[in-house]
Amino acid sequence: MEATEKVRLIRKRCSPSSQKLIAFIETASGIAQVPKVLEPLNLLKETVADDVEQHFKTKSKERYKFEAKNSELKHGHG
């Protein structure tokens, strides 16, 4: 996944408190431009995006298993 896609994913899927923290750091009087802040900020963004992505992959697998079991029960397959 590209960095811009990860940033979009972060903004759409992460908790409001995480969104507020990232937005504050990015906009607060240029603090995000300080190398000692920028590097950990980028790491935070990547970590949150990876966690969100992994969460949705896990939920997708769980949903598939649930729907397959429901179909099996409904249609008597198996």
HTML snippet that shows the backbone in 3Dmol.js (N, CA, C, O; Angstrom):
<script src="https://3Dmol.org/build/3Dmol-min.js"></script>
<div id="view" style="width:600px;height:400px;position:relative"></div>
<script>
const pdb = `
ATOM      1  N   MET A   1       0.842  -1.168   0.000  1.00  0.00           N
ATOM      2  CA  MET A   1       0.000   0.000   0.000  1.00  0.00           C
ATOM      3  C   MET A   1       0.892   1.237   0.000  1.00  0.00           C
ATOM      4  O   MET A   1       1.872   1.302   0.741  1.00  0.00           O
ATOM      5  N   GLU A   2       0.552   2.206  -0.824  1.00  0.00           N
ATOM      6  CA  GLU A   2       1.357   3.417  -0.922  1.00  0.00           C
ATOM      7  C   GLU A   2       1.104   4.334   0.270  1.00  0.00           C
ATOM      8  O   GLU A   2       0.088   4.226   0.957  1.00  0.00           O
ATOM      9  N   ALA A   3       2.051   5.234   0.496  1.00  0.00           N
ATOM     10  CA  ALA A   3       1.960   6.128   1.659  1.00  0.00           C
ATOM     11  C   ALA A   3       0.704   6.986   1.618  1.00  0.00           C
ATOM     12  O   ALA A   3       0.055   7.170   2.647  1.00  0.00           O
ATOM     13  N   THR A   4       0.343   7.519   0.438  1.00  0.00           N
ATOM     14  CA  THR A   4      -0.848   8.369   0.360  1.00  0.00           C
ATOM     15  C   THR A   4      -2.114   7.580   0.657  1.00  0.00           C
ATOM     16  O   THR A   4      -3.043   8.104   1.272  1.00  0.00           O
ATOM     17  N   GLU A   5      -2.158   6.341   0.229  1.00  0.00           N
ATOM     18  CA  GLU A   5      -3.311   5.489   0.536  1.00  0.00           C
ATOM     19  C   GLU A   5      -3.380   5.227   2.035  1.00  0.00           C
ATOM     20  O   GLU A   5      -4.464   5.217   2.617  1.00  0.00           O
ATOM     21  N   LYS A   6      -2.227   5.015   2.657  1.00  0.00           N
ATOM     22  CA  LYS A   6      -2.190   4.783   4.102  1.00  0.00           C
ATOM     23  C   LYS A   6      -2.687   6.007   4.859  1.00  0.00           C
ATOM     24  O   LYS A   6      -3.429   5.882   5.833  1.00  0.00           O
ATOM     25  N   VAL A   7      -2.277   7.188   4.411  1.00  0.00           N
ATOM     26  CA  VAL A   7      -2.720   8.415   5.079  1.00  0.00           C
ATOM     27  C   VAL A   7      -4.233   8.555   4.954  1.00  0.00           C
ATOM     28  O   VAL A   7      -4.903   8.910   5.924  1.00  0.00           O
ATOM     29  N   ARG A   8      -4.777   8.281   3.769  1.00  0.00           N
ATOM     30  CA  ARG A   8      -6.229   8.331   3.591  1.00  0.00           C
ATOM     31  C   ARG A   8      -6.916   7.319   4.494  1.00  0.00           C
ATOM     32  O   ARG A   8      -7.945   7.615   5.101  1.00  0.00           O
ATOM     33  N   LEU A   9      -6.355   6.146   4.579  1.00  0.00           N
ATOM     34  CA  LEU A   9      -6.915   5.100   5.419  1.00  0.00           C
ATOM     35  C   LEU A   9      -6.898   5.516   6.888  1.00  0.00           C
ATOM     36  O   LEU A   9      -7.854   5.272   7.623  1.00  0.00           O
ATOM     37  N   ILE A  10      -5.812   6.141   7.302  1.00  0.00           N
ATOM     38  CA  ILE A  10      -5.720   6.628   8.676  1.00  0.00           C
ATOM     39  C   ILE A  10      -6.841   7.615   8.954  1.00  0.00           C
ATOM     40  O   ILE A  10      -7.550   7.498   9.953  1.00  0.00           O
ATOM     41  N   ARG A  11      -6.994   8.573   8.077  1.00  0.00           N
ATOM     42  CA  ARG A  11      -7.988   9.615   8.301  1.00  0.00           C
ATOM     43  C   ARG A  11      -9.408   9.066   8.295  1.00  0.00           C
ATOM     44  O   ARG A  11     -10.272   9.583   9.002  1.00  0.00           O
ATOM     45  N   LYS A  12      -9.659   8.025   7.507  1.00  0.00           N
ATOM     46  CA  LYS A  12     -11.006   7.458   7.423  1.00  0.00           C
ATOM     47  C   LYS A  12     -11.309   6.507   8.575  1.00  0.00           C
ATOM     48  O   LYS A  12     -12.433   6.476   9.076  1.00  0.00           O
ATOM     49  N   ARG A  13     -10.313   5.733   8.997  1.00  0.00           N
ATOM     50  CA  ARG A  13     -10.595   4.598   9.862  1.00  0.00           C
ATOM     51  C   ARG A  13     -10.083   4.675  11.286  1.00  0.00           C
ATOM     52  O   ARG A  13     -10.548   3.915  12.135  1.00  0.00           O
ATOM     53  N   CYS A  14      -9.154   5.552  11.581  1.00  0.00           N
ATOM     54  CA  CYS A  14      -8.616   5.547  12.938  1.00  0.00           C
ATOM     55  C   CYS A  14      -9.529   6.325  13.877  1.00  0.00           C
ATOM     56  O   CYS A  14     -10.423   7.056  13.451  1.00  0.00           O
ATOM     57  N   SER A  15      -9.279   6.146  15.135  1.00  0.00           N
ATOM     58  CA  SER A  15     -10.126   6.765  16.151  1.00  0.00           C
ATOM     59  C   SER A  15     -10.016   8.286  16.075  1.00  0.00           C
ATOM     60  O   SER A  15      -9.001   8.825  15.633  1.00  0.00           O
ATOM     61  N   PRO A  16     -11.070   8.969  16.510  1.00  0.00           N
ATOM     62  CA  PRO A  16     -11.028  10.440  16.499  1.00  0.00           C
ATOM     63  C   PRO A  16      -9.869  11.007  17.306  1.00  0.00           C
ATOM     64  O   PRO A  16      -9.307  12.036  16.931  1.00  0.00           O
ATOM     65  N   SER A  17      -9.500  10.358  18.405  1.00  0.00           N
ATOM     66  CA  SER A  17      -8.384  10.874  19.198  1.00  0.00           C
ATOM     67  C   SER A  17      -7.063  10.751  18.436  1.00  0.00           C
ATOM     68  O   SER A  17      -6.216  11.641  18.515  1.00  0.00           O
ATOM     69  N   SER A  18      -6.887   9.653  17.701  1.00  0.00           N
ATOM     70  CA  SER A  18      -5.672   9.503  16.887  1.00  0.00           C
ATOM     71  C   SER A  18      -5.656  10.523  15.766  1.00  0.00           C
ATOM     72  O   SER A  18      -4.612  11.102  15.465  1.00  0.00           O
ATOM     73  N   GLN A  19      -6.806  10.747  15.145  1.00  0.00           N
ATOM     74  CA  GLN A  19      -6.909  11.746  14.080  1.00  0.00           C
ATOM     75  C   GLN A  19      -6.550  13.126  14.614  1.00  0.00           C
ATOM     76  O   GLN A  19      -5.814  13.876  13.973  1.00  0.00           O
ATOM     77  N   LYS A  20      -7.076  13.459  15.800  1.00  0.00           N
ATOM     78  CA  LYS A  20      -6.801  14.768  16.393  1.00  0.00           C
ATOM     79  C   LYS A  20      -5.325  14.921  16.720  1.00  0.00           C
ATOM     80  O   LYS A  20      -4.743  15.979  16.480  1.00  0.00           O
ATOM     81  N   LEU A  21      -4.716  13.875  17.266  1.00  0.00           N
ATOM     82  CA  LEU A  21      -3.300  13.933  17.619  1.00  0.00           C
ATOM     83  C   LEU A  21      -2.444  14.160  16.379  1.00  0.00           C
ATOM     84  O   LEU A  21      -1.576  15.033  16.374  1.00  0.00           O
ATOM     85  N   ILE A  22      -2.682  13.384  15.336  1.00  0.00           N
ATOM     86  CA  ILE A  22      -1.897  13.518  14.102  1.00  0.00           C
ATOM     87  C   ILE A  22      -2.115  14.893  13.479  1.00  0.00           C
ATOM     88  O   ILE A  22      -1.156  15.535  13.049  1.00  0.00           O
ATOM     89  N   ALA A  23      -3.366  15.351  13.425  1.00  0.00           N
ATOM     90  CA  ALA A  23      -3.662  16.667  12.851  1.00  0.00           C
ATOM     91  C   ALA A  23      -2.980  17.778  13.656  1.00  0.00           C
ATOM     92  O   ALA A  23      -2.441  18.723  13.079  1.00  0.00           O
ATOM     93  N   PHE A  24      -3.003  17.664  14.985  1.00  0.00           N
ATOM     94  CA  PHE A  24      -2.368  18.676  15.822  1.00  0.00           C
ATOM     95  C   PHE A  24      -0.868  18.733  15.562  1.00  0.00           C
ATOM     96  O   PHE A  24      -0.300  19.813  15.400  1.00  0.00           O
ATOM     97  N   ILE A  25      -0.241  17.587  15.524  1.00  0.00           N
ATOM     98  CA  ILE A  25       1.212  17.557  15.306  1.00  0.00           C
ATOM     99  C   ILE A  25       1.559  18.110  13.928  1.00  0.00           C
ATOM    100  O   ILE A  25       2.559  18.812  13.772  1.00  0.00           O
ATOM    101  N   GLU A  26       0.742  17.796  12.937  1.00  0.00           N
ATOM    102  CA  GLU A  26       1.019  18.277  11.584  1.00  0.00           C
ATOM    103  C   GLU A  26       0.835  19.785  11.452  1.00  0.00           C
ATOM    104  O   GLU A  26       1.548  20.433  10.686  1.00  0.00           O
ATOM    105  N   THR A  27      -0.117  20.345  12.194  1.00  0.00           N
ATOM    106  CA  THR A  27      -0.443  21.755  12.011  1.00  0.00           C
ATOM    107  C   THR A  27       0.129  22.677  13.072  1.00  0.00           C
ATOM    108  O   THR A  27       0.169  23.889  12.863  1.00  0.00           O
ATOM    109  N   ALA A  28       0.566  22.156  14.181  1.00  0.00           N
ATOM    110  CA  ALA A  28       1.035  22.991  15.286  1.00  0.00           C
ATOM    111  C   ALA A  28       2.338  23.696  14.952  1.00  0.00           C
ATOM    112  O   ALA A  28       3.404  23.080  14.986  1.00  0.00           O
ATOM    113  N   SER A  29       2.265  24.943  14.640  1.00  0.00           N
ATOM    114  CA  SER A  29       3.387  25.867  14.438  1.00  0.00           C
ATOM    115  C   SER A  29       4.654  25.242  13.853  1.00  0.00           C
ATOM    116  O   SER A  29       5.761  25.524  14.312  1.00  0.00           O
ATOM    117  N   GLY A  30       4.489  24.417  12.868  1.00  0.00           N
ATOM    118  CA  GLY A  30       5.639  23.861  12.172  1.00  0.00           C
ATOM    119  C   GLY A  30       6.394  22.789  12.924  1.00  0.00           C
ATOM    120  O   GLY A  30       7.485  22.400  12.506  1.00  0.00           O
ATOM    121  N   ILE A  31       5.852  22.305  14.011  1.00  0.00           N
ATOM    122  CA  ILE A  31       6.564  21.304  14.811  1.00  0.00           C
ATOM    123  C   ILE A  31       6.818  20.030  14.007  1.00  0.00           C
ATOM    124  O   ILE A  31       7.813  19.341  14.235  1.00  0.00           O
ATOM    125  N   ALA A  32       5.930  19.716  13.073  1.00  0.00           N
ATOM    126  CA  ALA A  32       6.088  18.496  12.275  1.00  0.00           C
ATOM    127  C   ALA A  32       7.285  18.579  11.332  1.00  0.00           C
ATOM    128  O   ALA A  32       7.714  17.562  10.786  1.00  0.00           O
ATOM    129  N   GLN A  33       7.826  19.774  11.138  1.00  0.00           N
ATOM    130  CA  GLN A  33       8.983  19.931  10.258  1.00  0.00           C
ATOM    131  C   GLN A  33      10.311  19.680  10.975  1.00  0.00           C
ATOM    132  O   GLN A  33      11.354  19.569  10.331  1.00  0.00           O
ATOM    133  N   VAL A  34      10.270  19.591  12.282  1.00  0.00           N
ATOM    134  CA  VAL A  34      11.479  19.303  13.058  1.00  0.00           C
ATOM    135  C   VAL A  34      11.813  17.820  12.860  1.00  0.00           C
ATOM    136  O   VAL A  34      10.975  16.960  13.133  1.00  0.00           O
ATOM    137  N   PRO A  35      13.029  17.512  12.388  1.00  0.00           N
ATOM    138  CA  PRO A  35      13.372  16.114  12.110  1.00  0.00           C
ATOM    139  C   PRO A  35      13.130  15.154  13.273  1.00  0.00           C
ATOM    140  O   PRO A  35      12.729  14.010  13.057  1.00  0.00           O
ATOM    141  N   LYS A  36      13.370  15.607  14.494  1.00  0.00           N
ATOM    142  CA  LYS A  36      13.150  14.747  15.666  1.00  0.00           C
ATOM    143  C   LYS A  36      11.667  14.442  15.880  1.00  0.00           C
ATOM    144  O   LYS A  36      11.328  13.484  16.575  1.00  0.00           O
ATOM    145  N   VAL A  37      10.786  15.246  15.291  1.00  0.00           N
ATOM    146  CA  VAL A  37       9.344  15.032  15.399  1.00  0.00           C
ATOM    147  C   VAL A  37       8.808  14.364  14.145  1.00  0.00           C
ATOM    148  O   VAL A  37       7.938  13.496  14.222  1.00  0.00           O
ATOM    149  N   LEU A  38       9.320  14.762  13.002  1.00  0.00           N
ATOM    150  CA  LEU A  38       8.816  14.268  11.720  1.00  0.00           C
ATOM    151  C   LEU A  38       8.983  12.754  11.578  1.00  0.00           C
ATOM    152  O   LEU A  38       8.063  12.065  11.138  1.00  0.00           O
ATOM    153  N   GLU A  39      10.126  12.253  11.942  1.00  0.00           N
ATOM    154  CA  GLU A  39      10.379  10.819  11.806  1.00  0.00           C
ATOM    155  C   GLU A  39       9.431   9.975  12.665  1.00  0.00           C
ATOM    156  O   GLU A  39       8.825   9.034  12.151  1.00  0.00           O
ATOM    157  N   PRO A  40       9.287  10.287  13.960  1.00  0.00           N
ATOM    158  CA  PRO A  40       8.320   9.522  14.764  1.00  0.00           C
ATOM    159  C   PRO A  40       6.874   9.721  14.298  1.00  0.00           C
ATOM    160  O   PRO A  40       6.058   8.806  14.404  1.00  0.00           O
ATOM    161  N   LEU A  41       6.554  10.914  13.782  1.00  0.00           N
ATOM    162  CA  LEU A  41       5.203  11.158  13.271  1.00  0.00           C
ATOM    163  C   LEU A  41       4.913  10.255  12.082  1.00  0.00           C
ATOM    164  O   LEU A  41       3.841   9.656  11.996  1.00  0.00           O
ATOM    165  N   ASN A  42       5.860  10.159  11.173  1.00  0.00           N
ATOM    166  CA  ASN A  42       5.683   9.273  10.022  1.00  0.00           C
ATOM    167  C   ASN A  42       5.563   7.815  10.460  1.00  0.00           C
ATOM    168  O   ASN A  42       4.765   7.058   9.907  1.00  0.00           O
ATOM    169  N   LEU A  43       6.349   7.432  11.443  1.00  0.00           N
ATOM    170  CA  LEU A  43       6.268   6.084  11.978  1.00  0.00           C
ATOM    171  C   LEU A  43       4.896   5.837  12.617  1.00  0.00           C
ATOM    172  O   LEU A  43       4.308   4.769  12.444  1.00  0.00           O
ATOM    173  N   LEU A  44       4.398   6.820  13.347  1.00  0.00           N
ATOM    174  CA  LEU A  44       3.071   6.711  13.942  1.00  0.00           C
ATOM    175  C   LEU A  44       2.006   6.521  12.868  1.00  0.00           C
ATOM    176  O   LEU A  44       1.137   5.659  13.000  1.00  0.00           O
ATOM    177  N   LYS A  45       2.068   7.318  11.809  1.00  0.00           N
ATOM    178  CA  LYS A  45       1.099   7.204  10.717  1.00  0.00           C
ATOM    179  C   LYS A  45       1.139   5.813  10.084  1.00  0.00           C
ATOM    180  O   LYS A  45       0.101   5.196   9.849  1.00  0.00           O
ATOM    181  N   GLU A  46       2.337   5.336   9.814  1.00  0.00           N
ATOM    182  CA  GLU A  46       2.487   4.008   9.208  1.00  0.00           C
ATOM    183  C   GLU A  46       1.974   2.914  10.139  1.00  0.00           C
ATOM    184  O   GLU A  46       1.306   1.976   9.703  1.00  0.00           O
ATOM    185  N   THR A  47       2.289   3.042  11.411  1.00  0.00           N
ATOM    186  CA  THR A  47       1.859   2.036  12.381  1.00  0.00           C
ATOM    187  C   THR A  47       0.340   1.997  12.493  1.00  0.00           C
ATOM    188  O   THR A  47      -0.259   0.921  12.497  1.00  0.00           O
ATOM    189  N   VAL A  48      -0.276   3.158  12.582  1.00  0.00           N
ATOM    190  CA  VAL A  48      -1.734   3.220  12.661  1.00  0.00           C
ATOM    191  C   VAL A  48      -2.352   2.650  11.384  1.00  0.00           C
ATOM    192  O   VAL A  48      -3.307   1.876  11.451  1.00  0.00           O
ATOM    193  N   ALA A  49      -1.819   3.024  10.231  1.00  0.00           N
ATOM    194  CA  ALA A  49      -2.356   2.513   8.966  1.00  0.00           C
ATOM    195  C   ALA A  49      -2.212   0.996   8.885  1.00  0.00           C
ATOM    196  O   ALA A  49      -3.137   0.308   8.452  1.00  0.00           O
ATOM    197  N   ASP A  50      -1.069   0.474   9.294  1.00  0.00           N
ATOM    198  CA  ASP A  50      -0.865  -0.975   9.279  1.00  0.00           C
ATOM    199  C   ASP A  50      -1.822  -1.680  10.233  1.00  0.00           C
ATOM    200  O   ASP A  50      -2.375  -2.730   9.903  1.00  0.00           O
ATOM    201  N   ASP A  51      -2.016  -1.101  11.418  1.00  0.00           N
ATOM    202  CA  ASP A  51      -2.946  -1.684  12.389  1.00  0.00           C
ATOM    203  C   ASP A  51      -4.370  -1.689  11.855  1.00  0.00           C
ATOM    204  O   ASP A  51      -5.091  -2.676  11.998  1.00  0.00           O
ATOM    205  N   VAL A  52      -4.770  -0.588  11.241  1.00  0.00           N
ATOM    206  CA  VAL A  52      -6.120  -0.489  10.667  1.00  0.00           C
ATOM    207  C   VAL A  52      -6.281  -1.493   9.542  1.00  0.00           C
ATOM    208  O   VAL A  52      -7.295  -2.186   9.461  1.00  0.00           O
ATOM    209  N   GLU A  53      -5.286  -1.572   8.678  1.00  0.00           N
ATOM    210  CA  GLU A  53      -5.333  -2.513   7.559  1.00  0.00           C
ATOM    211  C   GLU A  53      -5.438  -3.950   8.071  1.00  0.00           C
ATOM    212  O   GLU A  53      -6.245  -4.730   7.565  1.00  0.00           O
ATOM    213  N   GLN A  54      -4.637  -4.300   9.059  1.00  0.00           N
ATOM    214  CA  GLN A  54      -4.670  -5.647   9.626  1.00  0.00           C
ATOM    215  C   GLN A  54      -6.006  -5.928  10.291  1.00  0.00           C
ATOM    216  O   GLN A  54      -6.534  -7.035  10.183  1.00  0.00           O
ATOM    217  N   HIS A  55      -6.555  -4.935  10.975  1.00  0.00           N
ATOM    218  CA  HIS A  55      -7.859  -5.085  11.620  1.00  0.00           C
ATOM    219  C   HIS A  55      -8.932  -5.426  10.584  1.00  0.00           C
ATOM    220  O   HIS A  55      -9.741  -6.327  10.802  1.00  0.00           O
ATOM    221  N   PHE A  56      -8.939  -4.711   9.467  1.00  0.00           N
ATOM    222  CA  PHE A  56      -9.968  -4.955   8.459  1.00  0.00           C
ATOM    223  C   PHE A  56      -9.758  -6.266   7.720  1.00  0.00           C
ATOM    224  O   PHE A  56     -10.730  -6.887   7.288  1.00  0.00           O
ATOM    225  N   LYS A  57      -8.518  -6.699   7.565  1.00  0.00           N
ATOM    226  CA  LYS A  57      -8.268  -8.018   6.974  1.00  0.00           C
ATOM    227  C   LYS A  57      -8.816  -9.109   7.889  1.00  0.00           C
ATOM    228  O   LYS A  57      -9.446 -10.061   7.429  1.00  0.00           O
ATOM    229  N   THR A  58      -8.570  -8.958   9.181  1.00  0.00           N
ATOM    230  CA  THR A  58      -9.060  -9.934  10.157  1.00  0.00           C
ATOM    231  C   THR A  58     -10.582  -9.948  10.180  1.00  0.00           C
ATOM    232  O   THR A  58     -11.193 -11.017  10.185  1.00  0.00           O
ATOM    233  N   LYS A  59     -11.196  -8.772  10.193  1.00  0.00           N
ATOM    234  CA  LYS A  59     -12.656  -8.689  10.203  1.00  0.00           C
ATOM    235  C   LYS A  59     -13.248  -9.283   8.934  1.00  0.00           C
ATOM    236  O   LYS A  59     -14.300  -9.920   8.974  1.00  0.00           O
ATOM    237  N   SER A  60     -12.574  -9.075   7.808  1.00  0.00           N
ATOM    238  CA  SER A  60     -13.051  -9.621   6.545  1.00  0.00           C
ATOM    239  C   SER A  60     -13.042 -11.150   6.576  1.00  0.00           C
ATOM    240  O   SER A  60     -13.989 -11.787   6.114  1.00  0.00           O
ATOM    241  N   LYS A  61     -11.978 -11.735   7.118  1.00  0.00           N
ATOM    242  CA  LYS A  61     -11.899 -13.187   7.233  1.00  0.00           C
ATOM    243  C   LYS A  61     -12.983 -13.720   8.157  1.00  0.00           C
ATOM    244  O   LYS A  61     -13.625 -14.728   7.864  1.00  0.00           O
ATOM    245  N   GLU A  62     -13.179 -13.030   9.279  1.00  0.00           N
ATOM    246  CA  GLU A  62     -14.225 -13.452  10.214  1.00  0.00           C
ATOM    247  C   GLU A  62     -15.603 -13.373   9.573  1.00  0.00           C
ATOM    248  O   GLU A  62     -16.429 -14.270   9.744  1.00  0.00           O
ATOM    249  N   ARG A  63     -15.844 -12.299   8.836  1.00  0.00           N
ATOM    250  CA  ARG A  63     -17.134 -12.124   8.171  1.00  0.00           C
ATOM    251  C   ARG A  63     -17.349 -13.222   7.133  1.00  0.00           C
ATOM    252  O   ARG A  63     -18.452 -13.754   7.012  1.00  0.00           O
ATOM    253  N   TYR A  64     -16.296 -13.564   6.381  1.00  0.00           N
ATOM    254  CA  TYR A  64     -16.406 -14.627   5.384  1.00  0.00           C
ATOM    255  C   TYR A  64     -16.777 -15.952   6.052  1.00  0.00           C
ATOM    256  O   TYR A  64     -17.665 -16.659   5.576  1.00  0.00           O
ATOM    257  N   LYS A  65     -16.105 -16.289   7.145  1.00  0.00           N
ATOM    258  CA  LYS A  65     -16.397 -17.537   7.855  1.00  0.00           C
ATOM    259  C   LYS A  65     -17.834 -17.543   8.376  1.00  0.00           C
ATOM    260  O   LYS A  65     -18.526 -18.558   8.289  1.00  0.00           O
ATOM    261  N   PHE A  66     -18.273 -16.420   8.911  1.00  0.00           N
ATOM    262  CA  PHE A  66     -19.624 -16.303   9.439  1.00  0.00           C
ATOM    263  C   PHE A  66     -20.651 -16.473   8.322  1.00  0.00           C
ATOM    264  O   PHE A  66     -21.635 -17.195   8.484  1.00  0.00           O
ATOM    265  N   GLU A  67     -20.422 -15.807   7.186  1.00  0.00           N
ATOM    266  CA  GLU A  67     -21.355 -15.901   6.065  1.00  0.00           C
ATOM    267  C   GLU A  67     -21.355 -17.305   5.465  1.00  0.00           C
ATOM    268  O   GLU A  67     -22.405 -17.798   5.052  1.00  0.00           O
ATOM    269  N   ALA A  68     -20.207 -17.945   5.413  1.00  0.00           N
ATOM    270  CA  ALA A  68     -20.135 -19.314   4.890  1.00  0.00           C
ATOM    271  C   ALA A  68     -20.917 -20.260   5.797  1.00  0.00           C
ATOM    272  O   ALA A  68     -21.633 -21.137   5.314  1.00  0.00           O
ATOM    273  N   LYS A  69     -20.781 -20.085   7.093  1.00  0.00           N
ATOM    274  CA  LYS A  69     -21.507 -20.945   8.050  1.00  0.00           C
ATOM    275  C   LYS A  69     -23.012 -20.686   7.939  1.00  0.00           C
ATOM    276  O   LYS A  69     -23.804 -21.628   7.969  1.00  0.00           O
ATOM    277  N   ASN A  70     -23.408 -19.428   7.812  1.00  0.00           N
ATOM    278  CA  ASN A  70     -24.825 -19.116   7.643  1.00  0.00           C
ATOM    279  C   ASN A  70     -25.382 -19.731   6.375  1.00  0.00           C
ATOM    280  O   ASN A  70     -26.492 -20.263   6.377  1.00  0.00           O
ATOM    281  N   SER A  71     -24.622 -19.663   5.288  1.00  0.00           N
ATOM    282  CA  SER A  71     -25.056 -20.264   4.031  1.00  0.00           C
ATOM    283  C   SER A  71     -25.196 -21.770   4.165  1.00  0.00           C
ATOM    284  O   SER A  71     -26.140 -22.373   3.655  1.00  0.00           O
ATOM    285  N   GLU A  72     -24.235 -22.362   4.861  1.00  0.00           N
ATOM    286  CA  GLU A  72     -24.259 -23.808   5.083  1.00  0.00           C
ATOM    287  C   GLU A  72     -25.507 -24.191   5.876  1.00  0.00           C
ATOM    288  O   GLU A  72     -26.180 -25.165   5.541  1.00  0.00           O
ATOM    289  N   LEU A  73     -25.812 -23.447   6.901  1.00  0.00           N
ATOM    290  CA  LEU A  73     -26.991 -23.751   7.722  1.00  0.00           C
ATOM    291  C   LEU A  73     -28.284 -23.498   6.946  1.00  0.00           C
ATOM    292  O   LEU A  73     -29.249 -24.251   7.072  1.00  0.00           O
ATOM    293  N   LYS A  74     -28.292 -22.454   6.161  1.00  0.00           N
ATOM    294  CA  LYS A  74     -29.494 -22.073   5.413  1.00  0.00           C
ATOM    295  C   LYS A  74     -29.788 -23.057   4.297  1.00  0.00           C
ATOM    296  O   LYS A  74     -30.945 -23.418   4.077  1.00  0.00           O
ATOM    297  N   HIS A  75     -28.760 -23.496   3.591  1.00  0.00           N
ATOM    298  CA  HIS A  75     -28.940 -24.330   2.404  1.00  0.00           C
ATOM    299  C   HIS A  75     -28.648 -25.805   2.643  1.00  0.00           C
ATOM    300  O   HIS A  75     -28.832 -26.621   1.740  1.00  0.00           O
ATOM    301  N   GLY A  76     -28.203 -26.159   3.828  1.00  0.00           N
ATOM    302  CA  GLY A  76     -27.968 -27.552   4.172  1.00  0.00           C
ATOM    303  C   GLY A  76     -26.766 -28.169   3.484  1.00  0.00           C
ATOM    304  O   GLY A  76     -26.725 -29.385   3.299  1.00  0.00           O
ATOM    305  N   HIS A  77     -25.792 -27.367   3.102  1.00  0.00           N
ATOM    306  CA  HIS A  77     -24.556 -27.915   2.508  1.00  0.00           C
ATOM    307  C   HIS A  77     -23.690 -28.495   3.612  1.00  0.00           C
ATOM    308  O   HIS A  77     -23.780 -28.099   4.774  1.00  0.00           O
ATOM    309  N   GLY A  78     -22.859 -29.429   3.226  1.00  0.00           N
ATOM    310  CA  GLY A  78     -21.882 -29.867   4.206  1.00  0.00           C
ATOM    311  C   GLY A  78     -21.942 -31.293   4.447  1.00  0.00           C
ATOM    312  O   GLY A  78     -21.173 -31.815   5.255  1.00  0.00           O
TER     313      GLY A  78
END
`;
const viewer = $3Dmol.createViewer("view");
viewer.addModel(pdb, "pdb");
viewer.setStyle({}, {cartoon: {color: "spectrum"}});
viewer.zoomTo();
viewer.render();
</script>
